[in-house]
Amino acid sequence: MNEVVVHFTLYSRSYCHLCDDMLEALQALSSEFPFTVETIDVDSDETLLAQFDERVPVLFGRKNDESAVELCNYFLNEARTREFLSNVR
């Protein structure tokens, strides 16, 4: 059986307490589920800024080579994130 690899991308910005809170809440799940997290600062890219500006933080999840799925924004939707992770083990 092939191992499922989960990768999260968190679109955020510096000095954003909601972004920090979402990352902390997500990392709290790492003791139960294996995953990696990449944080991308939307202010460093005009295209990302236009796409996500007032919506940050925005969390996307991806399994293996599948397309990324938007899971939540502003606050971690723990139920939806756990559901996304549930078939990883």
C-alpha positions in Angstrom: 0.0 0.0 0.0 1.4 3.4 -1.0 1.8 6.0 1.7 -0.3 9.1 1.2 1.7 12.3 1.5 -0.3 15.4 2.7 1.0 18.9 2.1 -0.7 22.0 3.2 -0.1 25.5 1.8 -1.0 28.4 4.0 -1.3 31.7 2.3 -0.6 34.4 4.9 1.2 37.6 5.6 3.6 39.0 8.2 2.1 40.5 11.3 -1.2 38.7 10.9 -2.5 37.2 14.2 -5.1 35.2 12.3 -2.4 33.7 10.2 -0.3 32.8 13.2 -3.4 31.3 14.9 -4.2 29.2 11.9 -0.7 27.9 11.6 -0.6 27.1 15.3 -3.9 25.2 15.2 -2.8 23.3 12.1 0.5 22.3 13.7 -1.4 21.0 16.7 -2.8 18.3 14.5 0.7 17.1 13.5 0.9 14.8 16.5 -2.0 12.8 15.1 -1.4 13.1 11.3 1.7 13.2 9.2 1.9 16.3 6.9 4.1 19.2 5.8 3.2 22.8 5.7 4.5 25.6 3.4 3.7 29.2 4.4 3.6 31.7 1.5 3.5 35.4 2.1 0.9 36.9 -0.3 2.5 40.3 0.0 5.5 39.0 -1.8 3.7 38.3 -5.1 1.2 40.6 -6.8 -0.8 37.8 -8.3 -1.2 36.1 -4.9 -2.0 39.5 -3.3 -4.8 40.1 -5.9 -6.1 36.6 -5.3 -6.0 36.3 -1.5 -5.5 39.8 -0.1 -8.5 40.2 2.2 -9.1 36.5 2.6 -5.8 35.5 4.4 -5.1 33.2 6.0 -6.2 30.7 3.4 -5.4 27.0 3.8 -5.1 24.5 0.9 -4.4 20.8 1.2 -3.0 18.4 -1.3 -2.6 14.7 -1.2 0.2 13.1 -3.3 0.0 14.6 -6.8 -3.7 15.5 -6.6 -4.9 19.1 -7.1 -4.9 21.3 -4.1 -8.2 21.8 -2.3 -9.2 25.0 -0.5 -10.1 24.0 3.1 -10.7 27.2 4.9 -9.8 30.8 5.4 -9.6 33.2 8.4 -9.8 30.4 11.0 -8.8 26.7 10.8 -11.9 24.7 10.1 -10.7 21.8 12.3 -13.6 19.4 11.4 -13.0 19.9 7.6 -9.2 19.6 8.0 -9.6 16.4 10.1 -11.9 15.0 7.4 -9.3 15.8 4.8 -6.7 14.0 6.8 -8.9 11.1 7.9 -8.0 8.7 5.1 -4.3 9.4 5.3 -3.4 6.8 8.0 
